[in-house]
Amino acid sequence: MKKLFAGILFLLLLSLPGYAWGANWTVMVYMAADNNLESAAINDFLELSSIGSSGEVNIVVQLDRGGHDSSYGGWTTANRFYITQGMEPTLNNAILDWGDGQGGREVDMGDPEVLKDFVSWAMSNYPANHYLLVIWNHGQGWKGKDQRKGFLPLKWVCLDETSNDVLWAYELRNALEGMNLNIVAMDACLMATIEIMSELNGIANYYVASEETIPFNGYPYDDIMSVLVSSPTMTPEELCQTIVEKYRDSYMSSSFSITLSAFNMSKFSDLLNALNDLTNEILSSSGWNTLMDARSRVQSFYGNYEIDLHHLAVLLEGNFSKASEVKEAIENGIVAEYHSSSLTGAYGVSIYFPSGREYNPFYDDPRRSFTNDSSWDDLLRSYFEETAPSLNAPWSDNKPDIDGSIGSEEWSDAAVIENGSVKLYLKCDERYLYIAVDDPADPQVNEGDKVGIYFDTNGDWKWPSVKGNEGNYWIKSTDGTWQGLFRAIWGSVGMPNYDETPTTVSSDELAFAVSTSSGHLQYEVRIDYTARWNVHLEDEVHLYIFVYDAGGNKDDIDWPADLTGSDFGYFSPVNYAKLTLGEGGGVPSMQVSPESIDFGEVKIDETESATLTITNVGTGVLNIEASLTGEDSSNFSIFPASLKVLPDESGTITVYFSPEEEGTLDGFVKLETNDPEKNIYYVYIKGKGKKDENNDIFGGCSASPGKENLPLLLLLVPLLIALRSRLNKPPCP
């Protein structure tokens, strides 16, 4: 009877389409199609159903739609399906109960909890010896998002248009932590990055993804599932090889440039350690020119912000010994790889290394595993800092009128940056930075026209940790009125904080004028750099300057170039250029007071001080190096030994006299300067060392009746009385 009941129960369970027993593989496809890929999702669903599940292979799909495709009922929610052969993606075929008594619903496929729930549900309801998770959607590698008003998400993967959300890289780890997945495969572009692999380390045994974009039709699911269903006992590595081979066969004769690779994640730690060793070797050697040359030649992919790590190692191994270890670690980890002949440098693992100067602030997000586990982000920041373009804003006593009309006489001595017909002028004096823009490319004022000046002025290439005086100036046209604004930016890692509402600044701090009298837009700007910036002549500041033409929806000129803003690069000071204020400009002229110093008599081992006041009455910065000379110079000292004095300002050097012997002692303070009339200037100094003669007979104690000597005097009084009594007695008989 028991055997009969067990047999009936077994047959009943086999007849249930939502449950499969004894499977070797469960394939889970997280199909985020609430976007413009919806029709591709329908096609891939039909490819899966052309094969369908078997007793050894479960195929489970969560499909989210958004109204871009009206086929099969045009439903716009998310539904789950246990795929059988010939199934269509209709609501009638969807699973009616997700374990909570409800079926299809609206979900945010960019929410890690939604991914977690699907995978947990699939593994619980369709257990198997092995699990393959396919994440299906748009992809952009490691990139993040910003949900504040005015910023659209940067796609990473699983773009959900209804929720306006995506999955971040670290959200993938949050969703899948603790799950033992044999294979995670990305049917999404640009996902074969070491940054994503880092998030899956300890979660997936194998990782399949493409360094390059993936065509609209995606994986050939019918070909892959056909092999798996016919050979369900294949190992995870064999299935990885099958996915890569069938993908290759599907696109080999097409015009697409494609890549696909599978990596054994048990080798990932070796790769990460090798990369850190190489990174530290480059940082310690400051091999920036070598790295720049390699970046110019390395295989890169769509968007030009990810490069092939293996190819980079090949290009560097002649200069850095650790590069070969990176190359070998990748070769040891790759179990299958294909790339089109047009992508000769591709080998299966990419890494973030943007071209130009647009380091993305999201890359520093401390929630990302790769940022925490590697020093690659440190290398990139150092690389951009050391290779930043530089310019001197020449010093000029020809102060331009800030009237919006660029006169050739006013700006003839400025540094000039050109982009086609558009010119950016820069110069300064001892207080102001002057900026002018001649923009023939913009014939008229449009709502939203603006000049932006982003500044990191304390030289650390990053924003302050708390709100302060770094950020950007805007000169912008709003509601027909031009305004001069300041927006504070702060935050040391990740996407920074910023003032949602910029503040108006005074004309003393930021003066500007805009004119179209020339037939096109001209801007003139004056910034008091000694105010909010708190810098001075010959200091270096880090700037990004752009001129935005709202009518053409483009920047007519920017410095440095290649910082388009499409990747939020303007929010990373590491991308900015170096501007030196008036280096070598003007002529300094030094006046020293007094011309000599006489300290008079000073007791040995005591110290007296006097002050030299140095005034710069010239037009350039006065640089001074001070030292002592003369036979008796050891009796004197000075502080400080170097001094920078701005035009019309004064500085001081303190001279100390500490005599070590008696008599007249003298020497010179030697001033070496950049004053062309006083390259070397001497100030005579002298003093007289005097011995302290107020010591008593008991070994040099001071005889002055101070409080500190009172105990000694009290002891001496009885002694002196006894001595006097003894002297007054007659001699002994």
Buried (B, 14 or more C-beta within 10 A) or exposed (E): EEEEEEEEEEEEEEEEEEEBEEBBBBBBBBBBBBBBBBBBBBBBBBBBBBBBBBEBBBBBBBBBBBEBBEEBEEBBBBBBBBBBEEBBBEEEBBBEEBEEEEBBEEBBBBBBEBBBBBBBBBBEBBBBEBBBBBBBBBBBBBBBBBEEEEEEBBBBBBBBBBBEBBBBBBBBBBBBEEBEBBBBBBBBBBBBBBBBBBBBBBBBBBBBBBBBBBBEBBBBBBBBBBBBBEBBEBEBBBBBBBBBBBBBEBBEEEEBBBBBBBBBBEBBEBBBBBBBBBBBBBBEEEBBEBBEBBBEEBBBBBBEBBBBBBBBBBBBBEBBEBBBBBBBBBBBBBBBBBBBEEBEBBBBBBBBBBBBBBBBBBBBBEBBBBBEBBBBBBBBBBBBBEEBEEBBBBBBEEEBEBBBBBEEEBBEBBBBBEBEEBBBBBBBBBBBBBBBBBBBBBEEBBEEBBBBBBBBBBEEBBBBEEBEBBBBBBBBBEEEEBBBBBBBBBBEBBBBBBBEEBEEBEEEBBBBBBBBEEEBBBBBBBBBBBBBBEBBBBBBBBBBBBBBBBBEEEBBBBBBBEBBBEBBBBBBBBBBBBBBBBBEBBBBBBBBEEEEBEBEEBBBEEEBBBEBEBBBBBBBBBBBEBEBEBEBBEBBBBEEEEBBBBBEBBBEBEBBBBBEEEEEBBBBBBBBBBBEEBEEBBBBBBBBBBEEEEEEEEEEEEBEEEEEBEEEEEEEEEEEEEEEEEEEEEEEE
